[in-house]
Amino acid sequence: MTRLKRRYYTLVFALFMSLFMSALMSGVITVINTGITEGFLTRWFHAWLVAWVVAFPLVSLIAPVAHWITRKLVETE
């Protein structure tokens, strides 16, 4: 399998983090607001799509800051 260059690490991290978190959070909020009823998957997909469009650029911008703060707070070997 071909691997991406190291310079794409933050972008790839942001892609996966935003996909997972927006899917999980939109799913939870959709269940809380409407329950698991007919049309749930359609509502969830729509909520996820809106959430992901917002989450991806935000995670892309915030990830480097979060990594920097984490390095300041956590011991390194």
All heavy atoms as a GROMACS GRO file, in nm:
protein
  630
    1MET      N    1   0.084  -0.118   0.000
    1MET     CA    2   0.000   0.000   0.000
    1MET      C    3   0.088   0.125   0.000
    1MET      O    4   0.180   0.137   0.080
    1MET     CB    5  -0.090  -0.002   0.124
    1MET     CG    6  -0.177   0.118   0.138
    1MET     SD    7  -0.281   0.102   0.285
    1MET     CE    8  -0.364   0.254   0.280
    2THR      N    9   0.058   0.217  -0.088
    2THR     CA   10   0.133   0.342  -0.095
    2THR      C   11   0.088   0.434   0.018
    2THR      O   12  -0.030   0.450   0.044
    2THR     CB   13   0.107   0.412  -0.230
    2THR    OG1   14   0.141   0.321  -0.334
    2THR    CG2   15   0.189   0.538  -0.242
    3ARG      N   16   0.185   0.493   0.085
    3ARG     CA   17   0.155   0.583   0.196
    3ARG      C   18   0.177   0.727   0.151
    3ARG      O   19   0.258   0.755   0.065
    3ARG     CB   20   0.244   0.550   0.313
    3ARG     CG   21   0.214   0.408   0.364
    3ARG     CD   22   0.300   0.371   0.478
    3ARG     NE   23   0.257   0.447   0.595
    3ARG     CZ   24   0.299   0.422   0.718
    3ARG    NH1   25   0.387   0.326   0.740
    3ARG    NH2   26   0.256   0.494   0.818
    4LEU      N   27   0.103   0.816   0.215
    4LEU     CA   28   0.115   0.958   0.185
    4LEU      C   29   0.238   1.016   0.252
    4LEU      O   30   0.290   0.962   0.349
    4LEU     CB   31  -0.010   1.033   0.236
    4LEU     CG   32  -0.141   0.994   0.170
    4LEU    CD1   33  -0.257   1.058   0.244
    4LEU    CD2   34  -0.143   1.033   0.024
    5LYS      N   35   0.284   1.126   0.200
    5LYS     CA   36   0.398   1.197   0.258
    5LYS      C   37   0.361   1.253   0.395
    5LYS      O   38   0.247   1.285   0.424
    5LYS     CB   39   0.441   1.312   0.167
    5LYS     CG   40   0.474   1.270   0.026
    5LYS     CD   41   0.621   1.252   0.013
    5LYS     CE   42   0.655   1.230  -0.134
    5LYS     NZ   43   0.719   1.104  -0.156
    6ARG      N   44   0.461   1.268   0.481
    6ARG     CA   45   0.442   1.317   0.618
    6ARG      C   46   0.374   1.454   0.621
    6ARG      O   47   0.299   1.485   0.712
    6ARG     CB   48   0.580   1.325   0.687
    6ARG     CG   49   0.575   1.382   0.825
    6ARG     CD   50   0.595   1.275   0.928
    6ARG     NE   51   0.595   1.334   1.060
    6ARG     CZ   52   0.507   1.300   1.152
    6ARG    NH1   53   0.417   1.209   1.126
    6ARG    NH2   54   0.509   1.356   1.269
    7ARG      N   55   0.398   1.536   0.520
    7ARG     CA   56   0.342   1.672   0.521
    7ARG      C   57   0.188   1.672   0.516
    7ARG      O   58   0.125   1.773   0.546
    7ARG     CB   59   0.399   1.754   0.406
    7ARG     CG   60   0.356   1.708   0.269
    7ARG     CD   61   0.410   1.803   0.162
    7ARG     NE   62   0.379   1.755   0.030
    7ARG     CZ   63   0.466   1.702  -0.054
    7ARG    NH1   64   0.593   1.693  -0.020
    7ARG    NH2   65   0.430   1.661  -0.172
    8TYR      N   66   0.127   1.560   0.478
    8TYR     CA   67  -0.019   1.549   0.472
    8TYR      C   68  -0.079   1.497   0.603
    8TYR      O   69  -0.200   1.479   0.613
    8TYR     CB   70  -0.062   1.458   0.358
    8TYR     CG   71  -0.022   1.511   0.222
    8TYR    CD1   72   0.071   1.444   0.145
    8TYR    CD2   73  -0.075   1.631   0.174
    8TYR    CE1   74   0.109   1.493   0.021
    8TYR    CE2   75  -0.038   1.681   0.051
    8TYR     CZ   76   0.055   1.611  -0.025
    8TYR     OH   77   0.093   1.660  -0.147
    9TYR      N   78   0.003   1.473   0.704
    9TYR     CA   79  -0.043   1.414   0.828
    9TYR      C   80  -0.160   1.491   0.890
    9TYR      O   81  -0.264   1.433   0.924
    9TYR     CB   82   0.072   1.404   0.929
    9TYR     CG   83   0.030   1.344   1.061
    9TYR    CD1   84   0.033   1.206   1.080
    9TYR    CD2   85  -0.016   1.425   1.164
    9TYR    CE1   86  -0.006   1.150   1.199
    9TYR    CE2   87  -0.057   1.370   1.283
    9TYR     CZ   88  -0.052   1.232   1.301
    9TYR     OH   89  -0.093   1.178   1.419
   10THR      N   90  -0.145   1.621   0.907
   10THR     CA   91  -0.248   1.701   0.972
   10THR      C   92  -0.377   1.700   0.892
   10THR      O   93  -0.487   1.689   0.948
   10THR     CB   94  -0.200   1.845   0.995
   10THR    OG1   95  -0.083   1.841   1.077
   10THR    CG2   96  -0.306   1.930   1.064
   11LEU      N   97  -0.368   1.708   0.762
   11LEU     CA   98  -0.487   1.707   0.676
   11LEU      C   99  -0.559   1.572   0.683
   11LEU      O  100  -0.682   1.568   0.697
   11LEU     CB  101  -0.448   1.739   0.532
   11LEU     CG  102  -0.563   1.755   0.434
   11LEU    CD1  103  -0.650   1.874   0.473
   11LEU    CD2  104  -0.510   1.772   0.293
   12VAL      N  105  -0.484   1.464   0.678
   12VAL     CA  106  -0.545   1.330   0.687
   12VAL      C  107  -0.604   1.308   0.826
   12VAL      O  108  -0.715   1.255   0.839
   12VAL     CB  109  -0.442   1.220   0.650
   12VAL    CG1  110  -0.499   1.081   0.675
   12VAL    CG2  111  -0.399   1.235   0.505
   13PHE      N  112  -0.532   1.351   0.929
   13PHE     CA  113  -0.584   1.342   1.065
   13PHE      C  114  -0.716   1.419   1.075
   13PHE      O  115  -0.815   1.369   1.130
   13PHE     CB  116  -0.482   1.399   1.164
   13PHE     CG  117  -0.534   1.409   1.304
   13PHE    CD1  118  -0.532   1.298   1.388
   13PHE    CD2  119  -0.586   1.528   1.352
   13PHE    CE1  120  -0.582   1.307   1.518
   13PHE    CE2  121  -0.636   1.538   1.481
   13PHE     CZ  122  -0.633   1.427   1.563
   14ALA      N  123  -0.720   1.540   1.023
   14ALA     CA  124  -0.841   1.623   1.028
   14ALA      C  125  -0.955   1.556   0.953
   14ALA      O  126  -1.070   1.560   0.998
   14ALA     CB  127  -0.812   1.761   0.972
   15LEU      N  128  -0.925   1.495   0.840
   15LEU     CA  129  -1.028   1.427   0.762
   15LEU      C  130  -1.093   1.317   0.844
   15LEU      O  131  -1.216   1.313   0.860
   15LEU     CB  132  -0.968   1.368   0.634
   15LEU     CG  133  -1.062   1.281   0.552
   15LEU    CD1  134  -1.170   1.366   0.486
   15LEU    CD2  135  -0.985   1.202   0.449
   16PHE      N  136  -1.012   1.228   0.901
   16PHE     CA  137  -1.068   1.116   0.977
   16PHE      C  138  -1.132   1.161   1.108
   16PHE      O  139  -1.239   1.112   1.145
   16PHE     CB  140  -0.962   1.008   1.001
   16PHE     CG  141  -0.937   0.928   0.877
   16PHE    CD1  142  -0.819   0.943   0.807
   16PHE    CD2  143  -1.030   0.838   0.829
   16PHE    CE1  144  -0.794   0.871   0.692
   16PHE    CE2  145  -1.007   0.766   0.715
   16PHE     CZ  146  -0.889   0.781   0.646
   17MET      N  147  -1.069   1.251   1.179
   17MET     CA  148  -1.126   1.298   1.305
   17MET      C  149  -1.260   1.366   1.280
   17MET      O  150  -1.357   1.343   1.353
   17MET     CB  151  -1.030   1.394   1.375
   17MET     CG  152  -1.082   1.445   1.507
   17MET     SD  153  -1.113   1.315   1.628
   17MET     CE  154  -0.950   1.296   1.694
   18SER      N  155  -1.268   1.448   1.178
   18SER     CA  156  -1.395   1.517   1.149
   18SER      C  157  -1.502   1.419   1.102
   18SER      O  158  -1.619   1.434   1.138
   18SER     CB  159  -1.374   1.628   1.047
   18SER     OG  160  -1.335   1.577   0.920
   19LEU      N  161  -1.464   1.319   1.023
   19LEU     CA  162  -1.562   1.218   0.979
   19LEU      C  163  -1.618   1.142   1.098
   19LEU      O  164  -1.740   1.129   1.112
   19LEU     CB  165  -1.497   1.119   0.882
   19LEU     CG  166  -1.477   1.165   0.739
   19LEU    CD1  167  -1.392   1.066   0.662
   19LEU    CD2  168  -1.611   1.183   0.670
   20PHE      N  169  -1.530   1.091   1.184
   20PHE     CA  170  -1.575   1.010   1.297
   20PHE      C  171  -1.656   1.092   1.397
   20PHE      O  172  -1.765   1.051   1.440
   20PHE     CB  173  -1.456   0.945   1.369
   20PHE     CG  174  -1.380   0.847   1.284
   20PHE    CD1  175  -1.243   0.837   1.296
   20PHE    CD2  176  -1.443   0.766   1.191
   20PHE    CE1  177  -1.170   0.747   1.220
   20PHE    CE2  178  -1.372   0.676   1.113
   20PHE     CZ  179  -1.236   0.666   1.128
   21MET      N  180  -1.604   1.206   1.436
   21MET     CA  181  -1.672   1.286   1.538
   21MET      C  182  -1.804   1.344   1.488
   21MET      O  183  -1.904   1.344   1.560
   21MET     CB  184  -1.581   1.399   1.588
   21MET     CG  185  -1.465   1.349   1.671
   21MET     SD  186  -1.514   1.247   1.813
   21MET     CE  187  -1.604   1.367   1.909
   22SER      N  188  -1.808   1.390   1.365
   22SER     CA  189  -1.934   1.445   1.313
   22SER      C  190  -2.038   1.334   1.296
   22SER      O  191  -2.157   1.355   1.323
   22SER     CB  192  -1.913   1.521   1.183
   22SER     OG  193  -1.862   1.436   1.081
   23ALA      N  194  -1.996   1.214   1.256
   23ALA     CA  195  -2.091   1.102   1.243
   23ALA      C  196  -2.146   1.062   1.379
   23ALA      O  197  -2.268   1.046   1.396
   23ALA     CB  198  -2.023   0.983   1.175
   24LEU      N  199  -2.056   1.048   1.477
   24LEU     CA  200  -2.101   1.007   1.611
   24LEU      C  201  -2.190   1.113   1.676
   24LEU      O  202  -2.298   1.082   1.729
   24LEU     CB  203  -1.980   0.978   1.700
   24LEU     CG  204  -1.900   0.854   1.660
   24LEU    CD1  205  -1.769   0.850   1.737
   24LEU    CD2  206  -1.982   0.729   1.686
   25MET      N  207  -2.146   1.237   1.673
   25MET     CA  208  -2.222   1.342   1.740
   25MET      C  209  -2.356   1.369   1.670
   25MET      O  210  -2.458   1.386   1.736
   25MET     CB  211  -2.140   1.471   1.747
   25MET     CG  212  -2.018   1.461   1.836
   25MET     SD  213  -2.055   1.404   2.003
   25MET     CE  214  -2.164   1.532   2.060
   26SER      N  215  -2.357   1.372   1.538
   26SER     CA  216  -2.484   1.394   1.469
   26SER      C  217  -2.579   1.277   1.491
   26SER      O  218  -2.700   1.295   1.503
   26SER     CB  219  -2.462   1.418   1.319
   26SER     OG  220  -2.405   1.304   1.257
   27GLY      N  221  -2.524   1.155   1.500
   27GLY     CA  222  -2.608   1.039   1.529
   27GLY      C  223  -2.670   1.048   1.667
   27GLY      O  224  -2.790   1.025   1.684
   28VAL      N  225  -2.590   1.082   1.767
   28VAL     CA  226  -2.641   1.094   1.903
   28VAL      C  227  -2.747   1.204   1.912
   28VAL      O  228  -2.855   1.184   1.970
   28VAL     CB  229  -2.526   1.122   2.002
   28VAL    CG1  230  -2.577   1.164   2.138
   28VAL    CG2  231  -2.436   1.000   2.013
   29ILE      N  232  -2.719   1.319   1.855
   29ILE     CA  233  -2.814   1.431   1.862
   29ILE      C  234  -2.942   1.398   1.785
   29ILE      O  235  -3.052   1.433   1.829
   29ILE     CB  236  -2.749   1.561   1.807
   29ILE    CG1  237  -2.630   1.601   1.895
   29ILE    CG2  238  -2.851   1.673   1.798
   29ILE    CD1  239  -2.662   1.624   2.041
   30THR      N  240  -2.930   1.330   1.672
   30THR     CA  241  -3.049   1.290   1.596
   30THR      C  242  -3.135   1.193   1.676
   30THR      O  243  -3.257   1.206   1.680
   30THR     CB  244  -3.010   1.229   1.460
   30THR    OG1  245  -2.932   1.325   1.386
   30THR    CG2  246  -3.132   1.194   1.376
   31VAL      N  247  -3.072   1.097   1.743
   31VAL     CA  248  -3.147   1.004   1.828
   31VAL      C  249  -3.215   1.079   1.942
   31VAL      O  250  -3.334   1.056   1.971
   31VAL     CB  251  -3.056   0.892   1.884
   31VAL    CG1  252  -3.126   0.814   1.993
   31VAL    CG2  253  -3.013   0.798   1.773
   32ILE      N  254  -3.145   1.170   2.006
   32ILE     CA  255  -3.204   1.246   2.118
   32ILE      C  256  -3.323   1.329   2.070
   32ILE      O  257  -3.427   1.334   2.135
   32ILE     CB  258  -3.098   1.336   2.184
   32ILE    CG1  259  -2.996   1.250   2.260
   32ILE    CG2  260  -3.162   1.440   2.276
   32ILE    CD1  261  -2.875   1.327   2.309
   33ASN      N  262  -3.307   1.394   1.956
   33ASN     CA  263  -3.412   1.485   1.907
   33ASN      C  264  -3.531   1.414   1.844
   33ASN      O  265  -3.644   1.462   1.858
   33ASN     CB  266  -3.354   1.586   1.807
   33ASN     CG  267  -3.271   1.691   1.876
   33ASN    OD1  268  -3.290   1.721   1.992
   33ASN    ND2  269  -3.176   1.747   1.804
   34THR      N  270  -3.507   1.305   1.772
   34THR     CA  271  -3.617   1.244   1.695
   34THR      C  272  -3.639   1.097   1.725
   34THR      O  273  -3.739   1.041   1.681
   34THR     CB  274  -3.592   1.259   1.543
   34THR    OG1  275  -3.478   1.183   1.506
   34THR    CG2  276  -3.574   1.405   1.504
   35GLY      N  277  -3.546   1.034   1.795
   35GLY     CA  278  -3.558   0.891   1.820
   35GLY      C  279  -3.522   0.811   1.695
   35GLY      O  280  -3.500   0.865   1.587
   36ILE      N  281  -3.517   0.680   1.714
   36ILE     CA  282  -3.489   0.591   1.601
   36ILE      C  283  -3.623   0.548   1.543
   36ILE      O  284  -3.681   0.447   1.581
   36ILE     CB  285  -3.404   0.470   1.643
   36ILE    CG1  286  -3.271   0.518   1.703
   36ILE    CG2  287  -3.378   0.378   1.524
   36ILE    CD1  288  -3.181   0.408   1.756
   37THR      N  289  -3.672   0.631   1.454
   37THR     CA  290  -3.801   0.608   1.391
   37THR      C  291  -3.781   0.601   1.240
   37THR      O  292  -3.669   0.612   1.191
   37THR     CB  293  -3.899   0.722   1.425
   37THR    OG1  294  -3.842   0.846   1.380
   37THR    CG2  295  -3.925   0.731   1.575
   38GLU      N  296  -3.890   0.587   1.169
   38GLU     CA  297  -3.882   0.582   1.023
   38GLU      C  298  -3.814   0.709   0.971
   38GLU      O  299  -3.843   0.820   1.015
   38GLU     CB  300  -4.023   0.572   0.963
   38GLU     CG  301  -4.023   0.550   0.814
   38GLU     CD  302  -4.163   0.532   0.758
   38GLU    OE1  303  -4.252   0.489   0.834
   38GLU    OE2  304  -4.181   0.559   0.640
   39GLY      N  305  -3.723   0.692   0.880
   39GLY     CA  306  -3.650   0.805   0.823
   39GLY      C  307  -3.528   0.846   0.903
   39GLY      O  308  -3.464   0.946   0.870
   40PHE      N  309  -3.494   0.768   1.007
   40PHE     CA  310  -3.380   0.804   1.092
   40PHE      C  311  -3.252   0.817   1.012
   40PHE      O  312  -3.178   0.914   1.028
   40PHE     CB  313  -3.362   0.700   1.204
   40PHE     CG  314  -3.231   0.715   1.277
   40PHE    CD1  315  -3.214   0.818   1.368
   40PHE    CD2  316  -3.125   0.630   1.252
   40PHE    CE1  317  -3.093   0.834   1.434
   40PHE    CE2  318  -3.004   0.645   1.318
   40PHE     CZ  319  -2.989   0.748   1.410
   41LEU      N  320  -3.223   0.718   0.928
   41LEU     CA  321  -3.096   0.722   0.854
   41LEU      C  322  -3.087   0.842   0.761
   41LEU      O  323  -2.980   0.903   0.748
   41LEU     CB  324  -3.076   0.592   0.775
   41LEU     CG  325  -3.048   0.469   0.860
   41LEU    CD1  326  -3.036   0.345   0.771
   41LEU    CD2  327  -2.924   0.487   0.944
   42THR      N  328  -3.198   0.881   0.701
   42THR     CA  329  -3.199   0.999   0.615
   42THR      C  330  -3.171   1.125   0.697
   42THR      O  331  -3.091   1.210   0.657
   42THR     CB  332  -3.334   1.012   0.542
   42THR    OG1  333  -3.356   0.894   0.465
   42THR    CG2  334  -3.336   1.133   0.451
   43ARG      N  335  -3.239   1.136   0.813
   43ARG     CA  336  -3.215   1.253   0.900
   43ARG      C  337  -3.072   1.256   0.950
   43ARG      O  338  -3.008   1.361   0.953
   43ARG     CB  339  -3.313   1.251   1.017
   43ARG     CG  340  -3.456   1.280   0.979
   43ARG     CD  341  -3.546   1.300   1.100
   43ARG     NE  342  -3.538   1.193   1.197
   43ARG     CZ  343  -3.607   1.078   1.192
   43ARG    NH1  344  -3.688   1.055   1.090
   43ARG    NH2  345  -3.594   0.986   1.286
   44TRP      N  346  -3.022   1.139   0.989
   44TRP     CA  347  -2.885   1.130   1.039
   44TRP      C  348  -2.786   1.169   0.930
   44TRP      O  349  -2.693   1.246   0.953
   44TRP     CB  350  -2.856   0.990   1.092
   44TRP     CG  351  -2.718   0.973   1.152
   44TRP    CD1  352  -2.622   1.069   1.173
   44TRP    CD2  353  -2.661   0.853   1.200
   44TRP    NE1  354  -2.511   1.014   1.231
   44TRP    CE2  355  -2.532   0.881   1.248
   44TRP    CE3  356  -2.708   0.721   1.206
   44TRP    CZ2  357  -2.450   0.783   1.301
   44TRP    CZ3  358  -2.625   0.625   1.260
   44TRP    CH2  359  -2.497   0.655   1.307
   45PHE      N  360  -2.804   1.116   0.809
   45PHE     CA  361  -2.711   1.148   0.700
   45PHE      C  362  -2.710   1.297   0.672
   45PHE      O  363  -2.604   1.357   0.654
   45PHE     CB  364  -2.747   1.069   0.573
   45PHE     CG  365  -2.655   1.101   0.459
   45PHE    CD1  366  -2.526   1.049   0.455
   45PHE    CD2  367  -2.695   1.186   0.357
   45PHE    CE1  368  -2.440   1.080   0.352
   45PHE    CE2  369  -2.609   1.217   0.253
   45PHE     CZ  370  -2.481   1.163   0.250
   46HIS      N  371  -2.828   1.359   0.669
   46HIS     CA  372  -2.835   1.503   0.643
   46HIS      C  373  -2.764   1.580   0.754
   46HIS      O  374  -2.686   1.672   0.727
   46HIS     CB  375  -2.980   1.549   0.630
   46HIS     CG  376  -2.991   1.695   0.602
   46HIS    ND1  377  -3.016   1.788   0.700
   46HIS    CD2  378  -2.977   1.765   0.487
   46HIS    CE1  379  -3.018   1.908   0.648
   46HIS    NE2  380  -2.995   1.898   0.519
   47ALA      N  381  -2.791   1.542   0.879
   47ALA     CA  382  -2.726   1.609   0.992
   47ALA      C  383  -2.575   1.589   0.987
   47ALA      O  384  -2.498   1.682   1.013
   47ALA     CB  385  -2.783   1.557   1.125
   48TRP      N  386  -2.532   1.467   0.954
   48TRP     CA  387  -2.389   1.439   0.946
   48TRP      C  388  -2.323   1.522   0.836
   48TRP      O  389  -2.216   1.579   0.856
   48TRP     CB  390  -2.362   1.290   0.917
   48TRP     CG  391  -2.221   1.270   0.877
   48TRP    CD1  392  -2.112   1.268   0.958
   48TRP    CD2  393  -2.171   1.258   0.743
   48TRP    NE1  394  -1.998   1.255   0.883
   48TRP    CE2  395  -2.031   1.249   0.751
   48TRP    CE3  396  -2.233   1.256   0.618
   48TRP    CZ2  397  -1.951   1.236   0.638
   48TRP    CZ3  398  -2.154   1.242   0.505
   48TRP    CH2  399  -2.014   1.232   0.517
   49LEU      N  400  -2.387   1.530   0.721
   49LEU     CA  401  -2.328   1.604   0.609
   49LEU      C  402  -2.308   1.751   0.646
   49LEU      O  403  -2.200   1.808   0.622
   49LEU     CB  404  -2.416   1.592   0.484
   49LEU     CG  405  -2.358   1.645   0.355
   49LEU    CD1  406  -2.226   1.577   0.322
   49LEU    CD2  407  -2.457   1.625   0.242
   50VAL      N  408  -2.408   1.810   0.706
   50VAL     CA  409  -2.396   1.951   0.749
   50VAL      C  410  -2.284   1.964   0.854
   50VAL      O  411  -2.201   2.054   0.847
   50VAL     CB  412  -2.530   2.003   0.805
   50VAL    CG1  413  -2.514   2.139   0.871
   50VAL    CG2  414  -2.635   2.008   0.695
   51ALA      N  415  -2.284   1.872   0.951
   51ALA     CA  416  -2.182   1.876   1.056
   51ALA      C  417  -2.042   1.858   1.000
   51ALA      O  418  -1.948   1.927   1.042
   51ALA     CB  419  -2.212   1.770   1.162
   52TRP      N  420  -2.028   1.766   0.906
   52TRP     CA  421  -1.894   1.740   0.852
   52TRP      C  422  -1.841   1.857   0.771
   52TRP      O  423  -1.722   1.890   0.779
   52TRP     CB  424  -1.892   1.612   0.767
   52TRP     CG  425  -1.754   1.583   0.719
   52TRP    CD1  426  -1.651   1.535   0.794
   52TRP    CD2  427  -1.703   1.603   0.588
   52TRP    NE1  428  -1.538   1.525   0.716
   52TRP    CE2  429  -1.568   1.565   0.589
   52TRP    CE3  430  -1.760   1.649   0.470
   52TRP    CZ2  431  -1.488   1.572   0.475
   52TRP    CZ3  432  -1.680   1.656   0.356
   52TRP    CH2  433  -1.545   1.617   0.362
   53VAL      N  434  -1.929   1.922   0.697
   53VAL     CA  435  -1.886   2.039   0.617
   53VAL      C  436  -1.831   2.148   0.709
   53VAL      O  437  -1.737   2.219   0.672
   53VAL     CB  438  -2.004   2.092   0.531
   53VAL    CG1  439  -1.974   2.229   0.474
   53VAL    CG2  440  -2.036   1.993   0.419
   54VAL      N  441  -1.884   2.158   0.828
   54VAL     CA  442  -1.834   2.255   0.926
   54VAL      C  443  -1.711   2.200   0.999
   54VAL      O  444  -1.612   2.269   1.020
   54VAL     CB  445  -1.944   2.293   1.028
   54VAL    CG1  446  -1.889   2.380   1.139
   54VAL    CG2  447  -2.060   2.362   0.956
   55ALA      N  448  -1.717   2.070   1.036
   55ALA     CA  449  -1.613   2.010   1.119
   55ALA      C  450  -1.478   1.999   1.048
   55ALA      O  451  -1.374   2.023   1.111
   55ALA     CB  452  -1.657   1.872   1.167
   56PHE      N  453  -1.477   1.962   0.922
   56PHE     CA  454  -1.350   1.938   0.854
   56PHE      C  455  -1.260   2.062   0.852
   56PHE      O  456  -1.144   2.056   0.895
   56PHE     CB  457  -1.371   1.881   0.715
   56PHE     CG  458  -1.243   1.856   0.642
   56PHE    CD1  459  -1.149   1.766   0.692
   56PHE    CD2  460  -1.214   1.921   0.523
   56PHE    CE1  461  -1.030   1.742   0.624
   56PHE    CE2  462  -1.096   1.898   0.456
   56PHE     CZ  463  -1.004   1.808   0.506
   57PRO      N  464  -1.310   2.176   0.806
   57PRO     CA  465  -1.220   2.293   0.809
   57PRO      C  466  -1.183   2.336   0.950
   57PRO      O  467  -1.069   2.379   0.974
   57PRO     CB  468  -1.299   2.403   0.737
   57PRO     CG  469  -1.432   2.350   0.708
   57PRO     CD  470  -1.436   2.205   0.739
   58LEU      N  471  -1.276   2.322   1.045
   58LEU     CA  472  -1.243   2.361   1.182
   58LEU      C  473  -1.137   2.270   1.242
   58LEU      O  474  -1.042   2.318   1.304
   58LEU     CB  475  -1.369   2.358   1.269
   58LEU     CG  476  -1.469   2.470   1.243
   58LEU    CD1  477  -1.592   2.455   1.330
   58LEU    CD2  478  -1.404   2.606   1.264
   59VAL      N  479  -1.150   2.139   1.223
   59VAL     CA  480  -1.048   2.047   1.275
   59VAL      C  481  -0.915   2.073   1.206
   59VAL      O  482  -0.810   2.066   1.268
   59VAL     CB  483  -1.093   1.900   1.260
   59VAL    CG1  484  -0.980   1.805   1.295
   59VAL    CG2  485  -1.213   1.871   1.348
   60SER      N  486  -0.918   2.103   1.077
   60SER     CA  487  -0.795   2.132   1.004
   60SER      C  488  -0.721   2.251   1.066
   60SER      O  489  -0.598   2.252   1.073
   60SER     CB  490  -0.824   2.164   0.857
   60SER     OG  491  -0.882   2.054   0.793
   61LEU      N  492  -0.796   2.350   1.110
   61LEU     CA  493  -0.736   2.468   1.171
   61LEU      C  494  -0.698   2.445   1.317
   61LEU      O  495  -0.596   2.496   1.364
   61LEU     CB  496  -0.832   2.587   1.162
   61LEU     CG  497  -0.861   2.639   1.022
   61LEU    CD1  498  -0.973   2.742   1.027
   61LEU    CD2  499  -0.736   2.698   0.959
   62ILE      N  500  -0.779   2.370   1.389
   62ILE     CA  501  -0.760   2.353   1.533
   62ILE      C  502  -0.661   2.243   1.568
   62ILE      O  503  -0.593   2.251   1.671
   62ILE     CB  504  -0.896   2.328   1.602
   62ILE    CG1  505  -0.983   2.453   1.586
   62ILE    CG2  506  -0.881   2.290   1.747
   62ILE    CD1  507  -1.127   2.433   1.626
   63ALA      N  508  -0.646   2.141   1.484
   63ALA     CA  509  -0.558   2.027   1.516
   63ALA      C  510  -0.415   2.070   1.550
   63ALA      O  511  -0.360   2.023   1.650
   63ALA     CB  512  -0.559   1.925   1.403
   64PRO      N  513  -0.352   2.157   1.472
   64PRO     CA  514  -0.216   2.197   1.508
   64PRO      C  515  -0.209   2.266   1.645
   64PRO      O  516  -0.114   2.243   1.721
   64PRO     CB  517  -0.175   2.294   1.397
   64PRO     CG  518  -0.264   2.261   1.282
   64PRO     CD  519  -0.392   2.214   1.342
   65VAL      N  520  -0.309   2.344   1.678
   65VAL     CA  521  -0.312   2.410   1.808
   65VAL      C  522  -0.330   2.307   1.919
   65VAL      O  523  -0.262   2.311   2.022
   65VAL     CB  524  -0.425   2.516   1.813
   65VAL    CG1  525  -0.437   2.578   1.952
   65VAL    CG2  526  -0.404   2.622   1.707
   66ALA      N  527  -0.419   2.211   1.899
   66ALA     CA  528  -0.442   2.105   1.998
   66ALA      C  529  -0.317   2.021   2.017
   66ALA      O  530  -0.282   1.985   2.131
   66ALA     CB  531  -0.560   2.018   1.955
   67HIS      N  532  -0.246   1.990   1.909
   67HIS     CA  533  -0.120   1.915   1.920
   67HIS      C  534  -0.016   1.996   1.997
   67HIS      O  535   0.055   1.942   2.082
   67HIS     CB  536  -0.065   1.879   1.781
   67HIS     CG  537  -0.136   1.768   1.715
   67HIS    ND1  538  -0.133   1.638   1.760
   67HIS    CD2  539  -0.214   1.766   1.604
   67HIS    CE1  540  -0.204   1.561   1.680
   67HIS    NE2  541  -0.256   1.636   1.586
   68TRP      N  542  -0.007   2.125   1.970
   68TRP     CA  543   0.090   2.211   2.039
   68TRP      C  544   0.060   2.217   2.189
   68TRP      O  545   0.150   2.200   2.272
   68TRP     CB  546   0.085   2.351   1.978
   68TRP     CG  547   0.181   2.446   2.042
   68TRP    CD1  548   0.314   2.458   2.016
   68TRP    CD2  549   0.152   2.540   2.146
   68TRP    NE1  550   0.369   2.556   2.096
   68TRP    CE2  551   0.272   2.607   2.177
   68TRP    CE3  552   0.036   2.575   2.214
   68TRP    CZ2  553   0.279   2.706   2.273
   68TRP    CZ3  554   0.043   2.674   2.311
   68TRP    CH2  555   0.164   2.738   2.340
   69ILE      N  556  -0.067   2.236   2.226
   69ILE     CA  557  -0.106   2.240   2.367
   69ILE      C  558  -0.076   2.107   2.434
   69ILE      O  559  -0.024   2.103   2.546
   69ILE     CB  560  -0.255   2.278   2.382
   69ILE    CG1  561  -0.279   2.422   2.337
   69ILE    CG2  562  -0.302   2.256   2.526
   69ILE    CD1  563  -0.425   2.460   2.324
   70THR      N  564  -0.107   1.998   2.366
   70THR     CA  565  -0.083   1.865   2.421
   70THR      C  566   0.065   1.842   2.446
   70THR      O  567   0.104   1.789   2.552
   70THR     CB  568  -0.139   1.757   2.327
   70THR    OG1  569  -0.279   1.781   2.308
   70THR    CG2  570  -0.119   1.618   2.384
   71ARG      N  571   0.150   1.883   2.352
   71ARG     CA  572   0.295   1.868   2.370
   71ARG      C  573   0.344   1.948   2.490
   71ARG      O  574   0.438   1.908   2.558
   71ARG     CB  575   0.370   1.909   2.244
   71ARG     CG  576   0.366   1.805   2.133
   71ARG     CD  577   0.463   1.837   2.021
   71ARG     NE  578   0.440   1.965   1.957
   71ARG     CZ  579   0.357   1.986   1.855
   71ARG    NH1  580   0.288   1.886   1.804
   71ARG    NH2  581   0.342   2.105   1.803
   72LYS      N  582   0.282   2.063   2.518
   72LYS     CA  583   0.321   2.145   2.632
   72LYS      C  584   0.278   2.082   2.766
   72LYS      O  585   0.343   2.103   2.867
   72LYS     CB  586   0.260   2.285   2.621
   72LYS     CG  587   0.309   2.366   2.505
   72LYS     CD  588   0.456   2.397   2.519
   72LYS     CE  589   0.503   2.483   2.404
   72LYS     NZ  590   0.647   2.498   2.401
   73LEU      N  591   0.169   2.006   2.764
   73LEU     CA  592   0.114   1.949   2.888
   73LEU      C  593   0.159   1.808   2.919
   73LEU      O  594   0.150   1.765   3.034
   73LEU     CB  595  -0.040   1.954   2.881
   73LEU     CG  596  -0.104   2.091   2.876
   73LEU    CD1  597  -0.254   2.076   2.856
   73LEU    CD2  598  -0.074   2.169   3.002
   74VAL      N  599   0.205   1.736   2.818
   74VAL     CA  600   0.237   1.593   2.836
   74VAL      C  601   0.388   1.574   2.823
   74VAL      O  602   0.450   1.629   2.732
   74VAL     CB  603   0.162   1.508   2.731
   74VAL    CG1  604   0.200   1.362   2.742
   74VAL    CG2  605   0.012   1.525   2.748
   75GLU      N  606   0.443   1.497   2.914
   75GLU     CA  607   0.587   1.466   2.909
   75GLU      C  608   0.621   1.392   2.781
   75GLU      O  609   0.545   1.310   2.734
   75GLU     CB  610   0.625   1.377   3.027
   75GLU     CG  611   0.627   1.445   3.160
   75GLU     CD  612   0.673   1.351   3.269
   75GLU    OE1  613   0.732   1.245   3.240
   75GLU    OE2  614   0.649   1.384   3.386
   76THR      N  615   0.737   1.422   2.729
   76THR     CA  616   0.789   1.345   2.616
   76THR      C  617   0.915   1.273   2.662
   76THR      O  618   0.983   1.318   2.754
   76THR     CB  619   0.821   1.435   2.496
   76THR    OG1  620   0.914   1.534   2.537
   76THR    CG2  621   0.696   1.501   2.443
   77GLU      N  622   0.943   1.163   2.600
   77GLU     CA  623   1.061   1.085   2.640
   77GLU      C  624   1.188   1.140   2.580
   77GLU      O  625   1.190   1.204   2.482
   77GLU     CB  626   1.044   0.940   2.596
   77GLU     CG  627   0.925   0.876   2.668
   77GLU     CD  628   0.912   0.731   2.630
   77GLU    OE1  629   1.010   0.658   2.638
   77GLU    OE2  630   0.801   0.694   2.591
   0.00000   0.00000   0.00000
